[in-house]
Amino acid sequence: MIQIRGLGFQYPKGRTILNDISLDFTPGNIYGVFGENGEGKSTLIKLMAGLLFPKIGYCQISSQDISRRSIENLQEIFLVPEDFELPALSIDSFEKINAPFYPKFSRDQFYQLIQEFKLFPKEKLSALSFGQKKKVLIAFGIAANTNLLLMDEPTNGLDIPSKSQFRRIMASAVDQGKCIVISTHQVRDLHSLINHVVILGQSKVIFDQSFSSVSEKLWFGRPKQQMMDEVLYAEPTFGGRAVLKRENFEETEVDLELLFNAVVSNPDKINTVIKSTHYDAKA
Ligand SMILES: Nc1ncnc2c1ncn2[C@@H]1O[C@H](COP(=O)(O)OP(=O)(O)OP(=O)(O)O)[C@@H](O)[C@H]1O
């Protein structure tokens, strides 16, 4: 549904931020876009929202260039940005003014989420903390029921209980018609939520794999002595936790943080194992 091909971007007079990016985002999935600080995650999200325009290549939604900013496309995209200003309105006035832009907006769903986030419709946005304002936008974004929901660092500003509440709410928000893309450098916050991992590094896509491929080909945990030959990446500081070629080992839960560190330290090594057939991986 979202097709990015050969996309390149740089800010005026700046260095190349994104170079030759090609990605597909399909409905029914929650994608995590990861990368170290300054790798271009927010820039990619803004390009996907039609707020920035590629210098080269394209970003299409339903085969139409997002940079054309057609009404038809914009009403199917909602972005929860990293930083934002909200008007000095009550939550319910904000909803009344903005909901009409989104044909599939559900008021019931919005007010249910507002209640779940322990907020009140008559509260003034200007009187809320940053984390509470973010919750209003997250609730609005989910209730907008757009085909594409983009979230840039959505857990920034959320306290620890709210982060798990966020994961639970997002997991229930995904349906077959929706594509959710969440960018963050806080890899742990998306634990057990996403089902596809994209990692940016040095202006490129260095990893683009479904969770099922990751858990089919990689093993995460503390290896026993006889498993050491299969270690691809290890972190002594994590009590010896490591990423191994899975081969005949039992399936383990994907450790996102370990995966991220393994990919950043040696993308080719991890990609080769994931892309190999079972037979190749053994070779
Ligand atoms: N408006 C701008 N003008 C010029 N350079 C910019 C602008 N916005 C971002 N940049 C630069 O582009 C690069 C990528 O920024 P971006 O915000 O996309 O990274 P990020 O991966 O989201 O980072 P973080 O994890 O810190 O939020 C950074 O080097 C940043 O300094």
The ligand as an SDF file (V2000), in Angstrom:
LIG
                    3D

 31 33  0  0  0  0  0  0  0  0999 V2000
   14.7500   21.0070    9.4380 N   0  0  0  0  0  0  0  0  0  0  0  0
   15.9840   20.5240    9.3290 C   0  0  0  0  0  0  0  0  0  0  0  0
   16.9440   21.2330    8.6850 N   0  0  0  0  0  0  0  0  0  0  0  0
   18.1910   20.7370    8.5610 C   0  0  0  0  0  0  0  0  0  0  0  0
   18.6040   19.5410    9.0430 N   0  0  0  0  0  0  0  0  0  0  0  0
   17.6870   18.8090    9.6910 C   0  0  0  0  0  0  0  0  0  0  0  0
   16.3400   19.2550    9.8750 C   0  0  0  0  0  0  0  0  0  0  0  0
   15.6610   18.3100   10.5560 N   0  0  0  0  0  0  0  0  0  0  0  0
   16.5490   17.3080   10.7820 C   0  0  0  0  0  0  0  0  0  0  0  0
   17.7550   17.6130   10.2710 N   0  0  0  0  0  0  0  0  0  0  0  0
   18.9460   16.7500   10.2990 C   0  0  0  0  0  0  0  0  0  0  0  0
   18.6290   15.5460    9.6390 O   0  0  0  0  0  0  0  0  0  0  0  0
   19.2200   14.4260   10.3110 C   0  0  0  0  0  0  0  0  0  0  0  0
   18.1440   13.3960   10.5660 C   0  0  0  0  0  0  0  0  0  0  0  0
   17.1950   13.9620   11.4840 O   0  0  0  0  0  0  0  0  0  0  0  0
   15.9230   13.1580   11.9470 P   0  0  0  0  0  0  0  0  0  0  0  0
   15.2040   14.0260   12.9270 O   0  0  0  0  0  0  0  0  0  0  0  0
   15.1940   12.6660   10.7750 O   0  0  0  0  0  0  0  0  0  0  0  0
   16.6250   11.9170   12.7040 O   0  0  0  0  0  0  0  0  0  0  0  0
   16.0000   10.8640   13.7180 P   0  0  0  0  0  0  0  0  0  0  0  0
   16.5350    9.5390   13.3000 O   0  0  0  0  0  0  0  0  0  0  0  0
   14.5410   11.0060   13.8000 O   0  0  0  0  0  0  0  0  0  0  0  0
   16.6800   11.3070   15.0900 O   0  0  0  0  0  0  0  0  0  0  0  0
   16.1910   11.1820   16.6280 P   0  0  0  0  0  0  0  0  0  0  0  0
   16.2400    9.7180   16.9910 O   0  0  0  0  0  0  0  0  0  0  0  0
   17.2240   11.9490   17.3570 O   0  0  0  0  0  0  0  0  0  0  0  0
   14.8210   11.7640   16.7250 O   0  0  0  0  0  0  0  0  0  0  0  0
   19.8780   14.9760   11.5690 C   0  0  0  0  0  0  0  0  0  0  0  0
   21.2700   15.0620   11.3210 O   0  0  0  0  0  0  0  0  0  0  0  0
   19.3050   16.3550   11.7260 C   0  0  0  0  0  0  0  0  0  0  0  0
   20.2620   17.2390   12.2530 O   0  0  0  0  0  0  0  0  0  0  0  0
  1  2  1  0
  2  3  1  0
  2  7  2  0
  3  4  2  0
  4  5  1  0
  5  6  2  0
  6  7  1  0
  6 10  1  0
  7  8  1  0
  8  9  2  0
  9 10  1  0
 10 11  1  0
 11 12  1  0
 11 30  1  0
 12 13  1  0
 13 14  1  0
 13 28  1  0
 14 15  1  0
 15 16  1  0
 16 17  2  0
 16 18  1  0
 16 19  1  0
 19 20  1  0
 20 21  2  0
 20 22  1  0
 20 23  1  0
 23 24  1  0
 24 25  2  0
 24 26  1  0
 24 27  1  0
 28 29  1  0
 28 30  1  0
 30 31  1  0
M  END
$$$$
